[in-house]
Amino acid sequence: MATIASSDAEQETQKAGRGFGVPAWAVAYLQATPLFLILGFFFLLPIAMIGIVSFWDYDFASLYPAFLTTNYTDTLGSWVTWKTYLNTLKFTVIVWGLTLFIGFWVAYFLAFHIRRTSTQMILFLVCTVPFMTSNIIRMISWIPVLGRNGLVNSTLIEMGIIPQPIEWLLYSDFAVVLAMVHLYTLFMVTPIFNTLMRIDRSLFEAARDAGASGWQVLWNVVLPLAKPGMAIGSIFVVTLVMADFSTVQVMSGGQSASIALMMKNQMSLLQYPAAAANAVVLLIVVLLMVAAILRIVDIRKEL
């Protein structure tokens, strides 16, 4: 019935195109034109403008249209930039690993240990409640918890576990990673949960009938079938962490840096061409990371 309905719709579209004197092959292109215009105006055009501005010259007062590679040589030739990229990649790898581990087990629990679909949806919605508030609010909510006189230090001192407050809980790389994991874990949970819900449960019964243990079922059945969701979640987390500047700025207390924070500082100093060059380099790095993920997991083939 669905095939018949789709063929009827195609015939109606072709008839409509012929009625206006439009060739049948051009109807599909005309229907896609609004989407192409929107993507071109709001996506391709801004990227092209960033690429153009990255070659301009500038001083403290204005910009000068030109075609110079100075911004790229300054960016790629600075050890500060390389150190900042390594620091950003460090945050990305750590946050990706933690969100993947936490996100998989949360999704696994919701998909396989909660039998009722209504309960699954309720628990999943409960997980999304904190995301109804701003990222900034959720991020700074860690400050009274991790501060020198915060909840964690006060509790540990009262219990006699530590004699004095732990300094590195806040305004450190630890605080940055903790806040990012809190902010971005749901972006890993959602695609993995959707992928796990599509797994045929009869595969588990067949594996158990063949004598497989629970861990063998997990390793040989669940994990291979969950790879598309893990890959999609990884793309989300990697792109979000690489582009994050507010979390690094606030939770590190200015003691750490990221490439997005460097771009933000350059823009605040009106160094737009330098920031644009950094943006182009960052875009290339992120695209290479996404390509590596897609190289490992062919999402279109797996789904």
Short mmCIF file of the C-alpha atoms (twelve columns), coordinates in Angstrom:
data_MODEL
# 
_entry.id   MODEL 
# 
loop_
_atom_site.group_PDB 
_atom_site.id 
_atom_site.type_symbol 
_atom_site.label_atom_id 
_atom_site.label_alt_id 
_atom_site.label_comp_id 
_atom_site.label_asym_id 
_atom_site.label_seq_id 
_atom_site.Cartn_x 
_atom_site.Cartn_y 
_atom_site.Cartn_z 
_atom_site.pdbx_PDB_model_num 
ATOM 1   C CA . MET A 1   0.000  0.000   0.000   1 
ATOM 2   C CA . ALA A 2   2.847  2.402   0.843   1 
ATOM 3   C CA . THR A 3   4.504  1.662   -2.517  1 
ATOM 4   C CA . ILE A 4   1.270  2.323   -4.394  1 
ATOM 5   C CA . ALA A 5   0.740  5.579   -2.487  1 
ATOM 6   C CA . SER A 6   4.287  6.790   -3.202  1 
ATOM 7   C CA . SER A 7   3.964  5.942   -6.914  1 
ATOM 8   C CA . ASP A 8   0.641  7.783   -7.059  1 
ATOM 9   C CA . ALA A 9   2.275  10.811  -5.420  1 
ATOM 10  C CA . GLU A 10  5.109  10.752  -7.957  1 
ATOM 11  C CA . GLN A 11  2.590  10.573  -10.816 1 
ATOM 12  C CA . GLU A 12  0.655  13.525  -9.390  1 
ATOM 13  C CA . THR A 13  3.895  15.517  -9.076  1 
ATOM 14  C CA . GLN A 14  4.814  14.742  -12.674 1 
ATOM 15  C CA . LYS A 15  1.324  15.719  -13.872 1 
ATOM 16  C CA . ALA A 16  1.546  18.995  -11.949 1 
ATOM 17  C CA . GLY A 17  4.925  19.720  -13.502 1 
ATOM 18  C CA . ARG A 18  3.637  19.012  -17.012 1 
ATOM 19  C CA . GLY A 19  0.643  21.222  -16.320 1 
ATOM 20  C CA . PHE A 20  2.968  24.202  -15.810 1 
ATOM 21  C CA . GLY A 21  5.180  23.244  -18.726 1 
ATOM 22  C CA . VAL A 22  8.036  22.086  -16.477 1 
ATOM 23  C CA . PRO A 23  9.971  18.930  -17.439 1 
ATOM 24  C CA . ALA A 24  9.528  16.031  -15.052 1 
ATOM 25  C CA . TRP A 25  13.251 15.880  -14.267 1 
ATOM 26  C CA . ALA A 26  13.244 19.529  -13.171 1 
ATOM 27  C CA . VAL A 27  10.382 19.175  -10.687 1 
ATOM 28  C CA . ALA A 28  12.591 17.614  -8.012  1 
ATOM 29  C CA . TYR A 29  15.163 20.397  -8.374  1 
ATOM 30  C CA . LEU A 30  12.472 23.056  -8.078  1 
ATOM 31  C CA . GLN A 31  11.130 21.424  -4.928  1 
ATOM 32  C CA . ALA A 32  14.625 21.387  -3.391  1 
ATOM 33  C CA . THR A 33  15.385 24.986  -4.375  1 
ATOM 34  C CA . PRO A 34  14.038 26.595  -1.135  1 
ATOM 35  C CA . LEU A 35  16.223 24.288  0.967   1 
ATOM 36  C CA . PHE A 36  19.282 25.067  -1.169  1 
ATOM 37  C CA . LEU A 37  18.612 28.792  -0.845  1 
ATOM 38  C CA . ILE A 38  18.288 28.581  2.934   1 
ATOM 39  C CA . LEU A 39  21.453 26.489  3.292   1 
ATOM 40  C CA . GLY A 40  23.320 28.733  0.898   1 
ATOM 41  C CA . PHE A 41  22.317 31.968  2.631   1 
ATOM 42  C CA . PHE A 42  22.612 30.877  6.262   1 
ATOM 43  C CA . PHE A 43  25.410 28.265  6.008   1 
ATOM 44  C CA . LEU A 44  27.577 28.469  2.894   1 
ATOM 45  C CA . LEU A 45  27.621 32.265  2.618   1 
ATOM 46  C CA . PRO A 46  28.808 32.854  6.233   1 
ATOM 47  C CA . ILE A 47  31.538 30.224  5.824   1 
ATOM 48  C CA . ALA A 48  32.626 31.839  2.558   1 
ATOM 49  C CA . MET A 49  32.725 35.255  4.230   1 
ATOM 50  C CA . ILE A 50  34.864 33.890  7.065   1 
ATOM 51  C CA . GLY A 51  37.232 32.383  4.523   1 
ATOM 52  C CA . ILE A 52  37.484 35.687  2.634   1 
ATOM 53  C CA . VAL A 53  38.032 37.810  5.757   1 
ATOM 54  C CA . SER A 54  40.751 35.425  6.949   1 
ATOM 55  C CA . PHE A 55  42.998 36.761  4.144   1 
ATOM 56  C CA . TRP A 56  42.418 40.447  4.931   1 
ATOM 57  C CA . ASP A 57  44.830 42.792  6.642   1 
ATOM 58  C CA . TYR A 58  43.962 44.802  9.736   1 
ATOM 59  C CA . ASP A 59  45.227 47.185  12.361  1 
ATOM 60  C CA . PHE A 60  43.842 48.541  15.615  1 
ATOM 61  C CA . ALA A 61  41.293 50.726  13.801  1 
ATOM 62  C CA . SER A 62  40.015 49.028  10.648  1 
ATOM 63  C CA . LEU A 63  40.130 46.154  8.178   1 
ATOM 64  C CA . TYR A 64  41.787 46.252  4.766   1 
ATOM 65  C CA . PRO A 65  40.525 43.924  2.012   1 
ATOM 66  C CA . ALA A 66  43.524 42.073  0.605   1 
ATOM 67  C CA . PHE A 67  44.830 38.609  -0.115  1 
ATOM 68  C CA . LEU A 68  47.498 37.923  2.502   1 
ATOM 69  C CA . THR A 69  48.519 34.664  4.140   1 
ATOM 70  C CA . THR A 70  49.932 36.471  7.162   1 
ATOM 71  C CA . ASN A 71  47.049 35.463  9.415   1 
ATOM 72  C CA . TYR A 72  47.572 31.783  8.624   1 
ATOM 73  C CA . THR A 73  51.345 31.932  9.041   1 
ATOM 74  C CA . ASP A 74  50.904 33.707  12.373  1 
ATOM 75  C CA . THR A 75  48.344 31.124  13.454  1 
ATOM 76  C CA . LEU A 76  50.213 28.005  12.366  1 
ATOM 77  C CA . GLY A 77  53.644 29.370  13.257  1 
ATOM 78  C CA . SER A 78  52.845 30.255  16.854  1 
ATOM 79  C CA . TRP A 79  53.713 27.753  19.582  1 
ATOM 80  C CA . VAL A 80  50.934 29.304  21.682  1 
ATOM 81  C CA . THR A 81  48.387 28.291  19.046  1 
ATOM 82  C CA . TRP A 82  49.736 24.739  18.880  1 
ATOM 83  C CA . LYS A 83  49.687 24.479  22.672  1 
ATOM 84  C CA . THR A 84  46.110 25.760  22.712  1 
ATOM 85  C CA . TYR A 85  45.071 23.212  20.087  1 
ATOM 86  C CA . LEU A 86  46.683 20.415  22.103  1 
ATOM 87  C CA . ASN A 87  44.850 21.616  25.215  1 
ATOM 88  C CA . THR A 88  41.562 21.690  23.295  1 
ATOM 89  C CA . LEU A 89  42.183 18.194  21.919  1 
ATOM 90  C CA . LYS A 90  42.982 16.999  25.436  1 
ATOM 91  C CA . PHE A 91  39.608 18.240  26.681  1 
ATOM 92  C CA . THR A 92  37.917 16.704  23.633  1 
ATOM 93  C CA . VAL A 93  39.404 13.237  24.103  1 
ATOM 94  C CA . ILE A 94  38.744 13.123  27.856  1 
ATOM 95  C CA . VAL A 95  35.170 14.420  27.597  1 
ATOM 96  C CA . TRP A 96  34.447 12.139  24.637  1 
ATOM 97  C CA . GLY A 97  35.664 9.058   26.521  1 
ATOM 98  C CA . LEU A 98  33.685 9.877   29.672  1 
ATOM 99  C CA . THR A 99  30.477 10.797  27.846  1 
ATOM 100 C CA . LEU A 100 30.733 7.658   25.710  1 
ATOM 101 C CA . PHE A 101 31.137 5.448   28.782  1 
ATOM 102 C CA . ILE A 102 28.393 7.135   30.810  1 
ATOM 103 C CA . GLY A 103 26.075 7.627   27.848  1 
ATOM 104 C CA . PHE A 104 26.282 4.011   26.728  1 
ATOM 105 C CA . TRP A 105 25.416 2.576   30.134  1 
ATOM 106 C CA . VAL A 106 22.576 5.047   30.700  1 
ATOM 107 C CA . ALA A 107 21.140 4.220   27.268  1 
ATOM 108 C CA . TYR A 108 21.681 0.492   27.876  1 
ATOM 109 C CA . PHE A 109 19.790 0.679   31.176  1 
ATOM 110 C CA . LEU A 110 16.892 2.601   29.644  1 
ATOM 111 C CA . ALA A 111 16.659 0.332   26.592  1 
ATOM 112 C CA . PHE A 112 17.066 -3.128  28.126  1 
ATOM 113 C CA . HIS A 113 16.344 -2.940  31.854  1 
ATOM 114 C CA . ILE A 114 13.187 -0.811  31.721  1 
ATOM 115 C CA . ARG A 115 10.448 -2.993  30.263  1 
ATOM 116 C CA . ARG A 116 7.591  -0.533  29.896  1 
ATOM 117 C CA . THR A 117 7.861  1.966   27.066  1 
ATOM 118 C CA . SER A 118 6.041  4.637   29.072  1 
ATOM 119 C CA . THR A 119 8.556  4.311   31.909  1 
ATOM 120 C CA . GLN A 120 11.421 4.553   29.421  1 
ATOM 121 C CA . MET A 121 10.030 7.765   28.008  1 
ATOM 122 C CA . ILE A 122 9.422  9.245   31.468  1 
ATOM 123 C CA . LEU A 123 12.977 8.493   32.617  1 
ATOM 124 C CA . PHE A 124 14.383 9.843   29.361  1 
ATOM 125 C CA . LEU A 125 12.402 13.052  29.774  1 
ATOM 126 C CA . VAL A 126 13.664 13.333  33.358  1 
ATOM 127 C CA . CYS A 127 17.199 13.241  31.942  1 
ATOM 128 C CA . THR A 128 16.331 16.130  29.622  1 
ATOM 129 C CA . VAL A 129 14.809 18.386  32.310  1 
ATOM 130 C CA . PRO A 130 18.131 20.090  33.211  1 
ATOM 131 C CA . PHE A 131 18.609 20.921  29.526  1 
ATOM 132 C CA . MET A 132 15.589 23.199  29.631  1 
ATOM 133 C CA . THR A 133 17.826 25.773  31.324  1 
ATOM 134 C CA . SER A 134 20.753 27.687  29.891  1 
ATOM 135 C CA . ASN A 135 24.173 26.082  29.558  1 
ATOM 136 C CA . ILE A 136 25.627 28.937  31.583  1 
ATOM 137 C CA . ILE A 137 23.236 28.325  34.485  1 
ATOM 138 C CA . ARG A 138 23.955 24.591  34.523  1 
ATOM 139 C CA . MET A 139 27.664 25.273  34.317  1 
ATOM 140 C CA . ILE A 140 27.914 27.821  37.136  1 
ATOM 141 C CA . SER A 141 25.726 25.623  39.341  1 
ATOM 142 C CA . TRP A 142 28.908 23.606  39.964  1 
ATOM 143 C CA . ILE A 143 30.656 26.577  41.605  1 
ATOM 144 C CA . PRO A 144 28.875 26.346  45.008  1 
ATOM 145 C CA . VAL A 145 29.409 22.580  44.903  1 
ATOM 146 C CA . LEU A 146 33.115 22.545  44.049  1 
ATOM 147 C CA . GLY A 147 34.252 25.823  45.635  1 
ATOM 148 C CA . ARG A 148 36.743 26.127  48.485  1 
ATOM 149 C CA . ASN A 149 33.869 26.452  50.947  1 
ATOM 150 C CA . GLY A 150 31.487 24.497  48.759  1 
ATOM 151 C CA . LEU A 151 29.384 21.445  49.451  1 
ATOM 152 C CA . VAL A 152 32.042 18.841  48.603  1 
ATOM 153 C CA . ASN A 153 34.867 20.397  50.628  1 
ATOM 154 C CA . SER A 154 32.620 21.186  53.594  1 
ATOM 155 C CA . THR A 155 31.275 17.626  53.691  1 
ATOM 156 C CA . LEU A 156 34.720 16.023  53.443  1 
ATOM 157 C CA . ILE A 157 36.134 18.273  56.177  1 
ATOM 158 C CA . GLU A 158 33.204 17.585  58.517  1 
ATOM 159 C CA . MET A 159 33.640 13.839  57.968  1 
ATOM 160 C CA . GLY A 160 37.336 14.147  58.805  1 
ATOM 161 C CA . ILE A 161 38.460 12.788  55.440  1 
ATOM 162 C CA . ILE A 162 40.555 15.854  54.548  1 
ATOM 163 C CA . PRO A 163 42.141 18.434  56.892  1 
ATOM 164 C CA . GLN A 164 41.751 21.385  54.518  1 
ATOM 165 C CA . PRO A 165 39.804 22.227  51.347  1 
ATOM 166 C CA . ILE A 166 40.858 20.671  48.047  1 
ATOM 167 C CA . GLU A 167 41.955 23.514  45.797  1 
ATOM 168 C CA . TRP A 168 41.818 21.779  42.416  1 
ATOM 169 C CA . LEU A 169 38.102 20.976  42.501  1 
ATOM 170 C CA . LEU A 170 37.253 24.392  41.075  1 
ATOM 171 C CA . TYR A 171 39.017 26.649  38.572  1 
ATOM 172 C CA . SER A 172 41.014 23.799  37.121  1 
ATOM 173 C CA . ASP A 173 41.018 21.366  34.211  1 
ATOM 174 C CA . PHE A 174 39.086 18.953  36.431  1 
ATOM 175 C CA . ALA A 175 36.250 21.470  36.781  1 
ATOM 176 C CA . VAL A 176 36.245 22.101  33.024  1 
ATOM 177 C CA . VAL A 177 35.984 18.386  32.218  1 
ATOM 178 C CA . LEU A 178 33.300 17.808  34.861  1 
ATOM 179 C CA . ALA A 179 31.158 20.671  33.568  1 
ATOM 180 C CA . MET A 180 31.532 19.549  29.949  1 
ATOM 181 C CA . VAL A 181 30.593 15.967  30.792  1 
ATOM 182 C CA . HIS A 182 27.525 17.290  32.591  1 
ATOM 183 C CA . LEU A 183 26.602 19.519  29.649  1 
ATOM 184 C CA . TYR A 184 27.143 17.077  26.786  1 
ATOM 185 C CA . THR A 185 26.389 13.562  28.055  1 
ATOM 186 C CA . LEU A 186 22.783 13.739  26.841  1 
ATOM 187 C CA . PHE A 187 24.050 14.288  23.292  1 
ATOM 188 C CA . MET A 188 25.669 10.869  23.584  1 
ATOM 189 C CA . VAL A 189 22.754 9.176   25.366  1 
ATOM 190 C CA . THR A 190 20.094 10.106  22.809  1 
ATOM 191 C CA . PRO A 191 21.554 8.557   19.611  1 
ATOM 192 C CA . ILE A 192 22.789 5.458   21.450  1 
ATOM 193 C CA . PHE A 193 19.374 4.971   23.055  1 
ATOM 194 C CA . ASN A 194 17.638 5.291   19.680  1 
ATOM 195 C CA . THR A 195 20.028 2.749   18.157  1 
ATOM 196 C CA . LEU A 196 19.618 0.255   20.999  1 
ATOM 197 C CA . MET A 197 15.832 0.469   20.779  1 
ATOM 198 C CA . ARG A 198 16.021 -0.702  17.157  1 
ATOM 199 C CA . ILE A 199 17.902 -3.910  17.991  1 
ATOM 200 C CA . ASP A 200 15.831 -7.058  17.490  1 
ATOM 201 C CA . ARG A 201 15.498 -8.729  20.892  1 
ATOM 202 C CA . SER A 202 15.398 -12.162 19.254  1 
ATOM 203 C CA . LEU A 203 19.131 -11.791 18.608  1 
ATOM 204 C CA . PHE A 204 19.733 -11.926 22.357  1 
ATOM 205 C CA . GLU A 205 17.685 -15.096 22.700  1 
ATOM 206 C CA . ALA A 206 19.571 -16.700 19.816  1 
ATOM 207 C CA . ALA A 207 22.917 -15.774 21.376  1 
ATOM 208 C CA . ARG A 208 21.903 -17.175 24.762  1 
ATOM 209 C CA . ASP A 209 20.612 -20.363 23.127  1 
ATOM 210 C CA . ALA A 210 24.052 -20.709 21.531  1 
ATOM 211 C CA . GLY A 211 25.611 -20.605 25.003  1 
ATOM 212 C CA . ALA A 212 26.793 -16.990 25.085  1 
ATOM 213 C CA . SER A 213 27.145 -15.333 28.471  1 
ATOM 214 C CA . GLY A 214 25.790 -11.895 29.279  1 
ATOM 215 C CA . TRP A 215 29.140 -10.213 28.611  1 
ATOM 216 C CA . GLN A 216 29.546 -12.115 25.350  1 
ATOM 217 C CA . VAL A 217 26.113 -10.928 24.226  1 
ATOM 218 C CA . LEU A 218 27.096 -7.377  25.138  1 
ATOM 219 C CA . TRP A 219 30.443 -7.556  23.333  1 
ATOM 220 C CA . ASN A 220 29.448 -9.524  20.237  1 
ATOM 221 C CA . VAL A 221 25.838 -8.386  19.709  1 
ATOM 222 C CA . VAL A 222 25.027 -5.109  21.463  1 
ATOM 223 C CA . LEU A 223 28.233 -3.145  20.900  1 
ATOM 224 C CA . PRO A 224 28.524 -3.852  17.143  1 
ATOM 225 C CA . LEU A 225 24.883 -2.912  16.604  1 
ATOM 226 C CA . ALA A 226 25.253 0.216   18.767  1 
ATOM 227 C CA . LYS A 227 28.142 1.611   16.703  1 
ATOM 228 C CA . PRO A 228 25.988 3.982   14.588  1 
ATOM 229 C CA . GLY A 229 24.567 5.652   17.688  1 
ATOM 230 C CA . MET A 230 27.994 5.832   19.287  1 
ATOM 231 C CA . ALA A 231 29.408 7.428   16.134  1 
ATOM 232 C CA . ILE A 232 26.620 10.020  15.920  1 
ATOM 233 C CA . GLY A 233 26.991 10.849  19.609  1 
ATOM 234 C CA . SER A 234 30.754 11.136  19.172  1 
ATOM 235 C CA . ILE A 235 30.283 13.640  16.346  1 
ATOM 236 C CA . PHE A 236 27.966 15.723  18.536  1 
ATOM 237 C CA . VAL A 237 30.317 15.716  21.523  1 
ATOM 238 C CA . VAL A 238 33.499 16.341  19.530  1 
ATOM 239 C CA . THR A 239 32.069 19.327  17.665  1 
ATOM 240 C CA . LEU A 240 30.543 20.820  20.821  1 
ATOM 241 C CA . VAL A 241 33.709 20.511  22.906  1 
ATOM 242 C CA . MET A 242 35.970 21.841  20.147  1 
ATOM 243 C CA . ALA A 243 33.749 24.937  19.813  1 
ATOM 244 C CA . ASP A 244 33.228 25.533  23.550  1 
ATOM 245 C CA . PHE A 245 34.746 28.652  25.076  1 
ATOM 246 C CA . SER A 246 32.445 29.688  27.933  1 
ATOM 247 C CA . THR A 247 32.965 26.513  29.963  1 
ATOM 248 C CA . VAL A 248 36.738 26.752  29.669  1 
ATOM 249 C CA . GLN A 249 36.724 30.433  30.568  1 
ATOM 250 C CA . VAL A 250 34.455 30.158  33.608  1 
ATOM 251 C CA . MET A 251 35.333 26.766  35.085  1 
ATOM 252 C CA . SER A 252 39.099 27.169  34.700  1 
ATOM 253 C CA . GLY A 253 39.084 30.652  36.188  1 
ATOM 254 C CA . GLY A 254 41.140 31.876  33.254  1 
ATOM 255 C CA . GLN A 255 43.905 29.353  33.972  1 
ATOM 256 C CA . SER A 256 43.255 27.242  30.883  1 
ATOM 257 C CA . ALA A 257 42.579 27.982  27.235  1 
ATOM 258 C CA . SER A 258 40.855 26.585  24.176  1 
ATOM 259 C CA . ILE A 259 41.007 27.545  20.537  1 
ATOM 260 C CA . ALA A 260 37.429 28.886  20.641  1 
ATOM 261 C CA . LEU A 261 38.346 31.054  23.641  1 
ATOM 262 C CA . MET A 262 41.366 32.350  21.717  1 
ATOM 263 C CA . MET A 263 39.075 33.307  18.823  1 
ATOM 264 C CA . LYS A 264 36.697 35.034  21.223  1 
ATOM 265 C CA . ASN A 265 39.550 37.082  22.685  1 
ATOM 266 C CA . GLN A 266 40.757 38.014  19.196  1 
ATOM 267 C CA . MET A 267 37.285 39.223  18.263  1 
ATOM 268 C CA . SER A 268 37.046 41.280  21.452  1 
ATOM 269 C CA . LEU A 269 40.293 42.985  20.352  1 
ATOM 270 C CA . LEU A 270 38.794 43.595  16.866  1 
ATOM 271 C CA . GLN A 271 41.286 41.187  15.279  1 
ATOM 272 C CA . TYR A 272 38.638 39.729  12.985  1 
ATOM 273 C CA . PRO A 273 40.942 38.401  10.218  1 
ATOM 274 C CA . ALA A 274 43.081 36.540  12.767  1 
ATOM 275 C CA . ALA A 275 39.951 35.086  14.375  1 
ATOM 276 C CA . ALA A 276 38.636 34.115  10.927  1 
ATOM 277 C CA . ALA A 277 41.893 32.309  10.114  1 
ATOM 278 C CA . ASN A 278 41.653 30.423  13.398  1 
ATOM 279 C CA . ALA A 279 38.035 29.581  12.577  1 
ATOM 280 C CA . VAL A 280 39.022 28.125  9.201   1 
ATOM 281 C CA . VAL A 281 41.772 26.023  10.770  1 
ATOM 282 C CA . LEU A 282 39.401 24.865  13.514  1 
ATOM 283 C CA . LEU A 283 36.761 23.949  10.926  1 
ATOM 284 C CA . ILE A 284 39.295 21.860  9.008   1 
ATOM 285 C CA . VAL A 285 40.418 20.085  12.190  1 
ATOM 286 C CA . VAL A 286 36.827 19.301  13.209  1 
ATOM 287 C CA . LEU A 287 35.966 18.052  9.711   1 
ATOM 288 C CA . LEU A 288 39.015 15.769  9.778   1 
ATOM 289 C CA . MET A 289 37.914 14.380  13.149  1 
ATOM 290 C CA . VAL A 290 34.376 13.807  11.872  1 
ATOM 291 C CA . ALA A 291 35.767 12.146  8.739   1 
ATOM 292 C CA . ALA A 292 37.878 9.846   10.927  1 
ATOM 293 C CA . ILE A 293 34.782 8.847   12.912  1 
ATOM 294 C CA . LEU A 294 32.825 8.177   9.727   1 
ATOM 295 C CA . ARG A 295 35.783 6.233   8.370   1 
ATOM 296 C CA . ILE A 296 35.639 3.910   11.361  1 
ATOM 297 C CA . VAL A 297 31.836 3.608   11.344  1 
ATOM 298 C CA . ASP A 298 29.921 3.918   8.066   1 
ATOM 299 C CA . ILE A 299 26.689 5.304   9.494   1 
ATOM 300 C CA . ARG A 300 24.720 5.033   6.235   1 
ATOM 301 C CA . LYS A 301 25.709 1.388   5.843   1 
ATOM 302 C CA . GLU A 302 25.098 0.465   9.475   1 
ATOM 303 C CA . LEU A 303 21.658 2.064   9.845   1 
# 
